[in-house]
Amino acid sequence: MSSKQSAIPLKEIATFINSNFNKEPKIYLLSGDLGSGKTTFVKHFLNYLDIPTMLASSPTYTLIQTYTHNSKTIHHVDLYRLKTPDQLEALGIFELLDDQTAIMFIEWPELILPLKQNYTHLNFYHTKSSQQRLINIEEISN
């Protein structure tokens, strides 16, 4: 397990994720308070892939948004409203986690932990500036 703190722009993080698309881990857990930048981060990644961000929205109500671009599949999941592991099962989350061909971003991942798969955990923190966020990145190998 390793942990890094950085002031890297979101675009650079998106570039890194895209360049590692065919490597593990492809699961990114996004934690942080409401408004800390989790959905904005995913939108930056989608924008980097030239997926129109007007198509991107928080999956708080739909729970899962799936995007496909140039043979890449990106699942954006929001578990904020789920309360039990049974709801995860009914949603098909565990099948998505086993999909080795897709990138998966999961907001509010506490209900799904611990995972058997390797993943990267990004913790988003507010700063004094409304234009900046601190992101702590932790790679977890299982």
Backbone bond lengths (Angstrom), bond angles and torsions (degrees), N, CA, C in turn:
res aa  C-N    CA-C-N  psi(-1)  N-CA   C-N-CA  omega(-1)  CA-C   N-CA-C  phi
1 M - - - 1.447 - - 1.521 107.38 -
2 S 1.320 115.62 133.08 1.453 119.04 176.11 1.514 109.38 -131.93
3 S 1.306 115.59 151.92 1.459 121.07 -178.11 1.515 108.52 -132.70
4 K 1.351 116.08 137.06 1.453 120.68 -179.29 1.515 108.64 -133.93
5 Q 1.314 116.75 141.98 1.458 121.13 170.59 1.506 106.95 -116.64
6 S 1.340 116.00 138.45 1.443 118.78 -173.56 1.512 111.52 -155.47
7 A 1.309 115.68 158.69 1.458 122.20 174.01 1.521 109.45 -106.38
8 I 1.308 117.32 33.80 1.460 122.85 -178.92 1.525 109.29 -69.78
9 P 1.329 117.51 132.91 1.463 119.42 176.29 1.532 111.40 -61.60
10 L 1.326 115.72 149.29 1.464 120.77 -178.96 1.521 111.68 -55.40
11 K 1.323 117.65 -35.91 1.461 120.70 -179.45 1.522 110.71 -60.91
12 E 1.320 117.41 -38.86 1.464 120.47 179.38 1.525 111.30 -68.78
13 I 1.312 117.31 -36.40 1.466 120.12 176.50 1.523 109.18 -66.00
14 A 1.331 117.47 -42.27 1.463 121.34 177.97 1.527 110.71 -61.49
15 T 1.325 116.89 -40.81 1.462 121.25 177.83 1.519 110.22 -61.29
16 F 1.326 116.94 -43.79 1.463 121.36 179.06 1.527 110.98 -61.44
17 I 1.326 117.62 -46.77 1.468 120.91 -179.43 1.520 109.90 -61.38
18 N 1.325 117.37 -44.90 1.458 120.67 -179.15 1.523 111.29 -63.95
19 S 1.327 117.91 -40.38 1.464 120.78 -178.82 1.522 111.79 -69.43
20 N 1.310 116.89 -19.44 1.464 121.33 178.32 1.525 111.75 -105.11
21 F 1.330 116.66 22.49 1.463 121.36 -174.39 1.525 112.33 -56.49
22 N 1.322 118.32 -37.36 1.458 121.15 -176.70 1.524 113.09 -92.83
23 K 1.313 117.03 12.18 1.461 121.60 179.68 1.522 109.48 -117.09
24 E 1.307 115.55 165.13 1.463 120.19 174.98 1.516 108.85 -90.92
25 P 1.296 121.09 154.87 1.458 126.06 -7.73 1.522 110.98 -83.37
26 K 1.294 115.20 155.06 1.459 121.36 176.61 1.518 110.59 -114.29
27 I 1.292 116.15 9.76 1.462 121.57 179.79 1.526 107.46 -109.12
28 Y 1.323 115.80 125.04 1.459 122.20 -178.78 1.522 108.61 -121.95
29 L 1.316 116.15 113.23 1.458 121.56 177.63 1.521 107.84 -91.05
30 L 1.326 116.05 130.89 1.460 121.80 -175.73 1.516 109.40 -116.18
31 S 1.316 116.83 112.46 1.461 121.99 -179.24 1.523 109.67 -116.73
32 G 1.313 115.50 152.88 1.460 121.15 177.14 1.508 110.26 153.63
33 D 1.322 115.16 163.64 1.460 120.47 179.48 1.524 110.84 -63.28
34 L 1.326 115.51 165.15 1.458 120.48 172.76 1.527 108.99 -55.30
35 G 1.323 115.99 135.56 1.457 120.08 177.83 1.514 115.46 76.95
36 S 1.328 117.67 12.48 1.467 119.69 -177.16 1.523 113.13 -86.16
37 G 1.331 118.27 -6.14 1.457 119.77 173.97 1.515 116.41 113.95
38 K 1.320 118.42 9.79 1.462 120.71 -177.66 1.532 111.71 -62.50
39 T 1.316 117.32 -53.52 1.464 120.91 -179.91 1.522 110.62 -66.70
40 T 1.317 117.76 -38.09 1.463 121.37 177.50 1.524 110.36 -60.41
41 F 1.322 116.92 -39.30 1.458 121.36 177.30 1.527 110.45 -59.61
42 V 1.331 117.05 -47.37 1.467 120.47 -179.99 1.531 109.83 -63.23
43 K 1.318 117.09 -39.97 1.472 120.08 178.05 1.526 111.15 -61.49
44 H 1.330 117.59 -39.24 1.466 120.53 176.63 1.524 110.44 -62.56
45 F 1.317 116.51 -40.72 1.465 119.86 178.60 1.526 110.34 -64.00
46 L 1.329 117.14 -46.50 1.466 120.73 179.07 1.526 110.58 -62.07
47 N 1.312 116.98 -40.35 1.464 121.34 177.74 1.525 110.73 -61.79
48 Y 1.322 116.06 -39.20 1.461 120.86 177.62 1.530 110.52 -59.73
49 L 1.334 116.81 -34.88 1.468 121.47 179.30 1.529 112.19 -85.03
50 D 1.324 117.02 6.02 1.468 122.80 -177.71 1.520 112.90 65.58
51 I 1.315 116.54 27.73 1.460 121.08 170.82 1.520 105.85 -89.11
52 P 1.329 118.01 121.73 1.469 119.59 -176.66 1.524 111.71 -54.93
53 T 1.323 116.07 123.97 1.465 119.15 -177.84 1.515 112.06 -69.32
54 M 1.343 117.72 -14.32 1.462 118.04 175.34 1.523 110.44 -68.55
55 L 1.347 116.75 -19.57 1.460 120.68 175.51 1.523 111.27 -82.88
56 A 1.322 116.18 -16.01 1.457 121.07 -176.17 1.517 110.38 -91.37
57 S 1.302 114.83 129.47 1.458 119.59 175.32 1.516 108.23 -142.67
58 S 1.299 115.42 163.78 1.454 119.33 177.36 1.523 108.72 -66.09
59 P 1.324 117.12 131.48 1.460 119.56 179.09 1.530 113.29 -84.47
60 T 1.330 117.31 29.43 1.461 120.56 -178.62 1.519 111.53 -56.03
61 Y 1.319 117.81 -39.13 1.467 120.44 -177.80 1.515 112.76 -97.64
62 T 1.337 117.70 -32.51 1.462 119.63 178.04 1.526 111.12 -85.10
63 L 1.302 117.46 -17.02 1.465 127.26 179.93 1.526 113.36 74.06
64 I 1.330 118.30 -41.07 1.466 121.14 178.52 1.524 108.88 -134.56
65 Q 1.315 115.97 130.64 1.464 122.69 169.67 1.523 106.07 -117.69
66 T 1.321 117.00 129.67 1.459 120.94 178.34 1.522 108.89 -117.10
67 Y 1.326 115.06 133.71 1.459 122.39 179.99 1.523 107.88 -123.75
68 T 1.317 116.52 140.63 1.457 121.53 176.60 1.519 108.24 -126.21
69 H 1.326 114.90 134.00 1.462 119.66 -179.45 1.522 109.08 -154.21
70 N 1.333 116.45 126.13 1.469 120.85 178.62 1.524 111.93 47.41
71 S 1.285 116.94 50.70 1.473 125.63 178.79 1.529 113.60 65.08
72 K 1.321 117.57 14.01 1.461 121.09 175.44 1.520 108.89 -106.62
73 T 1.315 115.05 137.06 1.458 120.56 177.28 1.516 108.57 -113.49
74 I 1.322 115.30 132.16 1.461 121.76 178.65 1.515 107.54 -124.21
75 H 1.333 116.45 123.50 1.463 121.85 175.09 1.526 107.84 -103.59
76 H 1.320 116.39 128.75 1.462 122.25 175.65 1.524 106.36 -115.71
77 V 1.319 116.04 114.64 1.462 122.62 -172.97 1.525 109.26 -117.25
78 D 1.312 116.48 140.02 1.466 121.90 176.82 1.522 107.92 -126.92
79 L 1.324 116.01 113.02 1.468 121.31 -176.40 1.525 112.75 -97.25
80 Y 1.314 117.50 12.10 1.467 122.14 -174.33 1.526 113.04 -53.45
81 R 1.321 117.74 -41.45 1.470 120.66 -174.45 1.529 113.51 -88.71
82 L 1.328 118.02 -7.02 1.461 119.78 -178.42 1.522 110.53 -82.91
83 K 1.322 114.82 145.58 1.469 119.88 -175.59 1.529 113.81 -119.43
84 T 1.357 117.90 -23.29 1.462 119.78 -174.46 1.528 111.36 -132.46
85 P 1.335 117.11 154.15 1.468 120.63 175.17 1.531 112.68 -59.58
86 D 1.328 117.73 -29.90 1.465 119.97 177.72 1.525 111.11 -60.38
87 Q 1.318 116.97 -35.33 1.466 120.43 177.98 1.529 110.73 -66.43
88 L 1.323 117.04 -34.90 1.464 120.85 176.11 1.520 110.38 -62.79
89 E 1.315 115.53 -45.25 1.468 121.47 179.88 1.522 110.70 -61.10
90 A 1.324 116.93 -46.65 1.468 121.35 -178.90 1.527 111.45 -63.19
91 L 1.305 116.86 -30.25 1.463 121.72 -179.13 1.531 112.35 -78.61
92 G 1.333 116.81 -16.68 1.461 120.42 -179.23 1.515 113.82 83.83
93 I 1.313 116.54 20.98 1.470 120.84 -177.70 1.527 111.88 -61.37
94 F 1.318 117.22 -39.98 1.463 119.41 -174.87 1.525 111.64 -67.31
95 E 1.330 117.33 -33.24 1.459 120.49 175.04 1.529 110.23 -67.10
96 L 1.328 116.71 -40.98 1.463 120.00 178.17 1.529 111.17 -63.45
97 L 1.325 116.73 -37.68 1.465 120.42 179.65 1.526 111.75 -62.98
98 D 1.322 116.71 -30.02 1.459 120.66 -179.36 1.525 113.14 -86.14
99 D 1.325 118.19 -3.88 1.464 122.42 179.72 1.526 109.07 -74.31
100 Q 1.320 116.19 106.36 1.468 121.39 -177.52 1.520 113.10 -79.01
101 T 1.338 117.62 -3.78 1.461 120.27 -176.68 1.521 112.85 -100.45
102 A 1.307 118.47 -3.36 1.469 121.89 -174.16 1.523 111.39 -119.74
103 I 1.323 114.51 159.41 1.463 121.69 168.38 1.519 106.35 -99.27
104 M 1.324 116.27 139.49 1.460 120.54 -177.86 1.523 109.73 -128.49
105 F 1.332 115.67 125.12 1.459 122.71 173.66 1.520 107.15 -109.13
106 I 1.337 117.15 125.29 1.463 121.01 -178.24 1.523 109.17 -121.99
107 E 1.337 115.33 114.44 1.464 121.04 174.67 1.524 108.78 -87.05
108 W 1.330 116.02 146.55 1.469 123.59 -179.68 1.541 110.12 55.51
109 P 1.346 117.91 60.08 1.465 121.62 -171.91 1.529 115.96 -82.77
110 E 1.314 117.97 2.09 1.470 120.20 -171.96 1.529 112.96 -54.35
111 L 1.317 117.72 -36.30 1.465 121.54 -177.31 1.524 112.34 -68.84
112 I 1.313 116.58 -24.68 1.459 120.46 -173.76 1.536 112.87 -92.59
113 L 1.314 116.62 -10.96 1.466 120.81 -178.38 1.517 111.59 -80.30
114 P 1.313 118.99 148.04 1.460 128.30 -0.81 1.531 111.03 -81.39
115 L 1.321 116.09 154.27 1.461 122.28 177.68 1.517 109.62 -101.57
116 K 1.318 116.57 149.70 1.465 120.19 174.29 1.527 110.80 -85.71
117 Q 1.339 116.62 -20.30 1.456 122.13 -179.34 1.532 110.66 -84.71
118 N 1.329 115.47 157.43 1.458 120.44 170.12 1.522 108.12 -69.40
119 Y 1.316 116.98 148.14 1.458 119.82 179.48 1.521 110.00 -157.52
120 T 1.317 114.57 167.31 1.457 121.95 173.96 1.514 107.58 -115.49
121 H 1.327 116.03 128.53 1.470 121.27 -178.60 1.522 107.94 -106.09
122 L 1.324 116.05 120.73 1.458 122.04 177.54 1.520 108.30 -109.13
123 N 1.324 116.14 119.06 1.464 122.00 177.05 1.523 108.30 -103.50
124 F 1.327 116.05 123.22 1.461 122.75 -177.34 1.522 109.28 -100.20
125 Y 1.328 115.79 132.87 1.460 121.19 -179.60 1.524 109.92 -127.84
126 H 1.316 115.88 140.86 1.462 121.24 172.88 1.525 108.62 -69.18
127 T 1.322 116.53 150.15 1.460 121.86 172.44 1.524 107.53 -121.44
128 K 1.305 116.36 179.00 1.471 119.54 178.54 1.523 111.61 -64.92
129 S 1.328 116.48 -27.38 1.466 120.89 178.11 1.521 109.34 -87.18
130 S 1.308 117.09 132.47 1.464 119.92 178.53 1.524 111.17 -72.24
131 Q 1.328 117.63 -11.28 1.462 121.76 -177.88 1.529 112.86 -97.49
132 Q 1.323 118.15 -5.08 1.458 120.56 -176.74 1.521 110.84 -126.24
133 R 1.327 114.42 151.06 1.452 121.89 173.91 1.527 107.72 -132.48
134 L 1.296 115.72 149.06 1.454 121.55 171.76 1.519 106.26 -96.93
135 I 1.320 116.41 131.15 1.463 120.59 178.29 1.516 107.78 -120.99
136 N 1.317 116.54 120.40 1.456 122.52 174.44 1.525 106.78 -94.68
137 I 1.333 116.87 125.91 1.460 121.74 -176.50 1.519 108.63 -111.75
138 E 1.317 115.47 126.49 1.460 121.27 -178.43 1.521 108.78 -130.68
139 E 1.330 116.78 121.94 1.457 121.44 177.96 1.521 108.69 -93.85
140 I 1.327 115.88 127.68 1.460 121.65 -177.31 1.525 109.12 -114.97
141 S 1.325 116.77 122.91 1.465 122.08 177.05 1.513 108.94 -110.30
142 N 1.299 115.29 128.27 1.476 120.60 179.48 1.512 111.12 -114.20
